[in-house]
């Protein structure tokens, strides 16, 4: 009888231990191949540094390649919620792919933490939170810089997909308010290898500046095309281009480019008073120790900030429910909406029930490419 009681007690203890040590599964969908790989691979590199446990619970990252394809991203999201039973989805780093994943995450009642500034119709982002700054926040920094530079007319050369369209939609009222006239609007696909016709049309309009809306290494091609066609005005790039790939591919053609970014990319150049400086420096030091000097990346910074998010919200969610349950997934969402002011490498985050973007207008930092490096303007 004593042995039986001992066995029962041991079994109960093991069950209790198992419950306490329940795994937290997180599905990560990134563009590891295709034209968006310059964004996805740096995020994957940062995720390799992710902690094995948070708040005493084992963390399993299930990383899949979405190949920069919305259909593949949707398939990954479907697998995450039906087969892997994940507690959270992270991804994609590509706006169009993240948008394709959002309906599935919402349907499953699972938080989607995107690595891209995906815009969704009002009420459609109940389960979607963004790590990147909104295009409105970053567009504000760009337009304010244009005003200081005396820009009066602008050409737009951007992706045909959601990322390009959102930038055009969200910056249009900012440009109008600033008295900057959009005189040429041209688009191209991520897979295009030439934008010569578009560059010629923009050149013919003779704007003071051009805003290129593209990402990673793909942002260099249209920039080079404008320079090759003799454009002498100012060229601006969005935060999706704030990577070393812009200089690696674009070379001398991108010298003098203005690029908006979060603070993580230029951590050491931030004043000591900047709230993100210590966190951004920590990100850069750890990332470049693992990957290589000078290889810091806007999107790797977002992956670093995902860790900060989880280290804050998982302990909060564990007080309400156990991993692997709908209640835990809902608790993660509620915790993110109520985690309060949180210092990220990319700025100060404060998600709320009515704001799943969280960053303020002061977040964007304007950079200039000087001798193949980013310098704060």
C-alpha positions as CSV (number, residue, x, y, z in Angstrom):
1,X,0.0,0.0,0.0
2,X,2.8,2.4,0.8
3,X,4.5,1.7,-2.5
4,X,1.2,2.3,-4.3
5,X,0.8,5.6,-2.5
6,X,4.3,6.5,-3.4
7,X,3.8,5.7,-7.1
8,X,0.6,7.8,-7.1
9,X,2.3,10.7,-5.4
10,X,5.2,10.5,-7.9
11,X,2.7,10.4,-10.9
12,X,0.9,13.4,-9.6
13,X,4.2,15.2,-9.1
14,X,5.2,14.4,-12.6
15,X,1.9,15.5,-14.0
16,X,2.2,18.8,-12.1
17,X,5.7,19.3,-13.4
18,X,4.6,18.5,-16.9
19,X,1.9,21.1,-16.6
20,X,4.3,23.7,-15.3
21,X,6.7,22.9,-18.1
22,X,4.2,22.9,-20.9
23,X,5.9,23.9,-24.2
24,X,4.9,27.2,-25.9
25,X,4.9,26.7,-29.6
26,X,5.4,29.7,-31.9
27,X,5.1,29.5,-35.7
28,X,7.4,31.7,-37.7
29,X,6.9,32.3,-41.4
30,X,9.6,34.3,-43.2
31,X,10.8,35.0,-46.7
32,X,13.9,32.8,-46.7
33,X,13.9,32.5,-50.5
34,X,12.5,34.7,-53.2
35,X,12.9,38.5,-53.6
36,X,12.1,39.1,-49.9
37,X,14.9,36.9,-48.6
38,X,17.0,39.9,-47.8
39,X,14.5,40.7,-45.1
40,X,13.6,37.2,-43.9
41,X,17.2,35.8,-43.5
42,X,18.3,38.5,-41.0
43,X,15.2,37.8,-39.0
44,X,16.0,34.1,-39.0
45,X,19.5,34.9,-37.9
46,X,18.2,36.8,-34.9
47,X,15.7,34.1,-34.1
48,X,18.6,31.7,-33.8
49,X,19.6,33.7,-30.7
50,X,16.1,33.3,-29.2
51,X,16.0,32.0,-25.6
52,X,15.1,28.3,-25.1
53,X,12.8,29.1,-22.2
54,X,10.8,32.1,-21.0
55,X,9.2,32.3,-17.5
56,X,10.3,28.7,-17.0
57,X,8.4,27.4,-20.1
58,X,10.2,25.8,-23.0
59,X,9.9,27.8,-26.2
60,X,9.6,26.0,-29.6
61,X,10.1,28.1,-32.7
62,X,8.8,26.4,-35.8
63,X,10.4,28.4,-38.7
64,X,9.1,27.9,-42.2
65,X,10.0,29.6,-45.5
66,X,7.1,31.4,-47.2
67,X,9.3,32.1,-50.3
68,X,7.9,35.7,-50.5
69,X,4.6,34.1,-51.8
70,X,1.3,35.0,-50.2
71,X,-0.1,31.6,-51.0
72,X,2.8,29.8,-49.3
73,X,2.5,32.1,-46.3
74,X,-1.2,31.3,-46.0
75,X,-0.4,27.6,-46.2
76,X,2.2,28.0,-43.5
77,X,-0.3,29.8,-41.2
78,X,-2.8,27.1,-41.8
79,X,-0.3,24.4,-40.8
80,X,0.6,26.4,-37.7
81,X,-2.9,26.5,-36.4
82,X,-4.1,23.1,-37.5
83,X,-1.1,20.8,-37.1
84,X,1.4,22.6,-34.8
85,X,-1.3,24.1,-32.6
86,X,0.8,27.2,-32.0
87,X,0.2,29.8,-29.3
88,X,1.4,32.6,-31.6
89,X,2.3,33.3,-35.2
90,X,5.2,35.6,-36.1
91,X,5.4,36.8,-39.7
92,X,5.7,37.5,-42.4
93,X,8.4,40.1,-43.1
94,X,6.6,40.7,-46.4
95,X,3.4,42.9,-46.3
96,X,1.4,41.0,-48.9
97,X,2.3,37.6,-47.3
98,X,1.4,38.9,-43.8
99,X,-1.9,40.1,-45.1
100,X,-2.7,36.6,-46.6
101,X,-1.9,35.0,-43.2
102,X,-4.1,37.4,-41.2
103,X,-7.5,35.8,-41.9
104,X,-6.2,32.4,-40.8
105,X,-4.7,33.8,-37.6
106,X,-7.9,35.6,-36.8
107,X,-10.1,32.7,-37.6
108,X,-8.0,30.5,-35.2
109,X,-8.0,33.2,-32.5
110,X,-4.2,33.3,-32.5
111,X,-2.0,36.4,-32.2
112,X,-0.1,37.2,-35.4
113,X,2.9,39.4,-34.7
114,X,4.0,40.7,-38.1
115,X,7.4,41.6,-39.3
116,X,6.0,43.9,-41.9
117,X,3.7,47.0,-41.7
118,X,0.6,45.3,-43.0
119,X,-2.5,47.4,-43.2
120,X,-5.9,45.8,-42.6
121,X,-9.4,47.2,-42.7
122,X,-10.8,48.6,-39.5
123,X,-11.8,45.8,-37.1
124,X,-9.8,43.2,-39.0
125,X,-6.7,43.4,-36.8
126,X,-8.1,42.2,-33.5
127,X,-5.4,39.4,-33.5
128,X,-2.7,41.2,-35.5
129,X,0.0,43.3,-34.0
130,X,2.9,44.9,-35.9
131,X,6.6,45.0,-35.1
132,X,7.5,47.6,-37.8
133,X,6.5,51.2,-37.6
134,X,3.4,52.2,-39.6
135,X,3.9,53.8,-43.0
136,X,2.2,56.9,-41.6
137,X,4.7,57.2,-38.8
138,X,7.7,56.7,-41.2
139,X,6.1,58.7,-43.9
140,X,5.9,61.6,-41.5
141,X,9.6,61.6,-41.0
142,X,10.2,61.4,-44.8
143,X,7.8,64.2,-45.6
144,X,9.2,66.4,-42.8
145,X,12.7,65.9,-44.2
146,X,11.5,66.7,-47.8
147,X,10.1,70.0,-46.5
148,X,13.5,70.9,-45.0
149,X,15.2,70.0,-48.3
150,X,12.8,72.3,-50.2
151,X,11.1,69.5,-52.2
152,X,8.1,70.8,-54.0
153,X,7.4,68.0,-56.5
154,X,7.7,64.3,-56.1
155,X,7.8,61.1,-58.2
156,X,6.6,57.8,-56.8
157,X,8.1,54.5,-57.8
158,X,6.8,51.6,-55.8
159,X,5.7,48.0,-55.6
160,X,2.4,47.0,-57.1
161,X,1.5,45.0,-54.0
162,X,0.1,46.0,-50.6
163,X,3.4,47.6,-49.3
164,X,3.6,50.0,-52.2
165,X,-0.1,50.8,-52.2
166,X,-0.2,51.5,-48.5
167,X,2.8,53.9,-48.7
168,X,1.0,55.8,-51.5
169,X,-2.3,55.9,-49.6
170,X,-0.8,56.9,-46.3
171,X,1.7,59.5,-47.5
172,X,-0.7,61.2,-50.0
173,X,-2.4,63.4,-47.3
174,X,1.0,64.1,-45.7
175,X,2.3,65.3,-49.0
176,X,-0.7,67.4,-49.7
177,X,-0.5,69.1,-46.3
178,X,3.2,69.8,-46.9
179,X,2.5,71.4,-50.2
180,X,4.4,68.7,-52.1
181,X,2.8,67.8,-55.5
182,X,2.9,64.2,-56.7
183,X,3.7,64.6,-60.4
184,X,4.4,61.0,-61.4
185,X,3.2,57.7,-60.0
186,X,4.8,54.4,-61.4
187,X,4.7,50.9,-60.1
188,X,6.6,47.6,-60.6
189,X,6.4,44.0,-59.4
190,X,8.8,42.5,-56.8
191,X,9.9,40.0,-59.5
192,X,10.7,42.7,-62.2
193,X,14.3,42.9,-63.2
194,X,14.0,46.3,-64.9
195,X,12.0,49.5,-64.4
196,X,13.4,51.4,-67.4
197,X,10.0,52.5,-68.8
198,X,8.9,53.7,-65.3
199,X,12.2,55.6,-64.7
200,X,11.9,57.3,-68.1
201,X,8.4,58.5,-67.3
202,X,9.4,59.9,-63.9
203,X,12.4,61.6,-65.4
204,X,10.1,63.2,-68.0
205,X,8.0,64.7,-65.2
206,X,11.3,66.2,-63.7
207,X,10.3,66.0,-60.0
208,X,12.6,67.5,-57.3
209,X,12.7,64.1,-55.6
210,X,11.6,60.4,-56.0
211,X,10.2,58.1,-53.3
212,X,11.1,54.5,-54.0
213,X,8.9,52.0,-52.2
214,X,10.6,48.7,-52.3
215,X,12.5,46.3,-49.9
216,X,15.8,44.8,-49.2
217,X,18.0,44.2,-52.2
218,X,15.0,44.9,-54.4
219,X,15.2,48.5,-53.4
220,X,18.5,49.0,-55.2
221,X,17.3,48.1,-58.7
222,X,14.9,51.0,-59.2
223,X,17.3,53.4,-57.5
224,X,20.0,52.4,-59.9
225,X,17.6,52.8,-62.8
226,X,16.8,56.3,-61.8
227,X,20.5,57.2,-61.6
228,X,21.3,55.4,-64.9
229,X,18.6,57.5,-66.6
230,X,20.3,60.7,-65.4
231,X,18.0,61.7,-62.6
232,X,19.7,64.4,-60.5
233,X,17.1,65.0,-57.8
234,X,16.9,63.6,-54.3
235,X,16.0,59.9,-53.9
236,X,14.2,58.6,-50.8
237,X,13.8,55.0,-49.6
238,X,11.5,53.5,-47.1
239,X,12.3,51.6,-43.9
240,X,12.1,48.3,-45.8
241,X,15.3,49.4,-47.6
242,X,17.2,50.2,-44.4
243,X,19.5,47.2,-44.9
244,X,23.1,46.7,-46.0
245,X,21.7,45.1,-49.1
246,X,20.9,48.5,-50.5
247,X,24.6,49.4,-50.5
248,X,25.8,46.0,-51.4
249,X,23.7,45.8,-54.5
250,X,23.4,49.5,-55.3
251,X,27.1,50.5,-54.8
252,X,27.9,54.0,-55.7
253,X,24.5,54.6,-57.3
254,X,22.8,54.8,-53.9
255,X,25.3,57.2,-52.4
256,X,23.5,60.2,-51.1
257,X,20.2,58.3,-50.7
258,X,17.9,59.3,-47.9
259,X,16.5,56.3,-46.0
260,X,14.0,56.3,-43.2
261,X,14.6,53.8,-40.4
262,X,13.9,52.8,-36.9
263,X,16.7,53.6,-34.4
264,X,18.1,50.1,-34.2
265,X,20.1,50.3,-37.4
266,X,22.2,53.3,-36.1
267,X,22.3,52.4,-32.4
268,X,25.6,54.0,-31.6
269,X,24.7,57.2,-33.3
270,X,21.7,57.8,-31.1
271,X,22.1,60.4,-28.4
272,X,22.4,59.0,-24.9
273,X,19.1,60.6,-24.1
274,X,17.3,58.5,-26.7
275,X,15.1,55.9,-24.8
276,X,16.0,53.1,-27.2
277,X,19.8,53.6,-27.2
278,X,20.8,51.0,-24.6
279,X,18.4,48.3,-26.1
280,X,19.4,49.1,-29.7
281,X,23.1,48.8,-28.8
282,X,22.5,45.5,-27.1
283,X,20.7,44.2,-30.2
284,X,23.6,45.3,-32.5
285,X,26.3,43.9,-30.3
286,X,24.7,40.5,-29.9
287,X,23.6,40.3,-33.6
288,X,26.9,41.3,-35.1
289,X,28.8,39.0,-32.7
290,X,26.8,36.1,-34.1
291,X,26.5,37.1,-37.7
292,X,29.3,39.5,-38.5
293,X,30.4,43.1,-38.1
294,X,28.5,45.7,-40.0
295,X,25.6,43.3,-40.8
296,X,22.9,44.9,-38.5
297,X,19.5,45.0,-40.1
298,X,16.2,46.7,-39.6
299,X,14.3,43.4,-39.8
300,X,16.7,41.5,-37.4
301,X,15.9,44.3,-35.0
302,X,12.2,43.5,-35.3
303,X,13.0,39.9,-34.4
304,X,14.9,41.1,-31.4
305,X,11.9,43.2,-30.4
306,X,9.7,40.1,-30.7
307,X,11.8,38.5,-28.0
308,X,11.3,41.6,-25.8
309,X,7.5,41.3,-26.4
310,X,7.3,37.6,-25.4
311,X,9.5,38.0,-22.4
312,X,7.0,40.6,-21.1
313,X,3.6,39.1,-22.1
314,X,4.2,35.4,-21.6
315,X,4.5,35.7,-17.8
316,X,1.3,37.8,-17.8
317,X,-0.5,35.3,-19.9
318,X,0.6,32.3,-17.8
319,X,-1.3,33.8,-14.8
320,X,-4.5,33.3,-16.7
321,X,-4.2,30.1,-18.7
322,X,-1.9,27.2,-19.8
323,X,-0.1,27.1,-23.1
324,X,-1.8,25.2,-25.9
325,X,-5.3,26.4,-25.0
326,X,-7.6,29.0,-26.6
327,X,-7.6,30.8,-23.3
328,X,-3.8,31.1,-23.4
329,X,-3.9,32.5,-26.9
330,X,-6.5,35.1,-25.8
331,X,-4.4,35.9,-22.7
332,X,-1.4,36.6,-25.0
333,X,-3.5,39.1,-27.0
334,X,-4.9,40.7,-23.9
335,X,-1.4,41.0,-22.4
336,X,0.0,42.6,-25.5
337,X,-2.8,45.2,-25.5
338,X,-2.1,46.0,-21.8
339,X,1.7,45.6,-21.5
340,X,2.2,49.3,-21.4
341,X,5.1,51.4,-22.4
342,X,7.9,49.1,-23.5
343,X,11.3,50.0,-24.9
344,X,12.1,48.3,-28.2
345,X,15.3,48.6,-30.2
346,X,13.1,50.4,-32.8
347,X,11.5,52.9,-30.4
348,X,8.9,53.0,-27.6
349,X,6.0,50.6,-28.1
350,X,2.7,51.0,-26.4
351,X,0.0,48.7,-28.0
352,X,-3.5,49.3,-26.8
353,X,-6.9,47.6,-27.5
354,X,-7.5,50.3,-30.1
355,X,-3.9,50.6,-31.5
356,X,-2.0,47.6,-32.7
357,X,0.7,49.7,-34.2
358,X,1.9,51.4,-31.1
359,X,4.7,53.7,-32.2
360,X,4.6,57.5,-32.1
361,X,5.4,60.0,-34.9
362,X,8.8,60.6,-33.3
363,X,10.0,57.1,-34.1
364,X,11.3,57.5,-37.6
365,X,15.0,58.4,-38.0
366,X,16.3,59.8,-41.3
367,X,19.5,58.3,-42.6
368,X,21.8,59.2,-45.5
369,X,24.1,56.8,-47.4
370,X,27.6,58.2,-47.0
371,X,30.6,56.2,-48.2
372,X,28.5,53.0,-48.2
373,X,27.3,53.5,-44.7
374,X,24.2,54.9,-43.0
375,X,24.6,58.2,-41.2
376,X,22.0,60.0,-39.2
377,X,20.7,63.2,-40.9
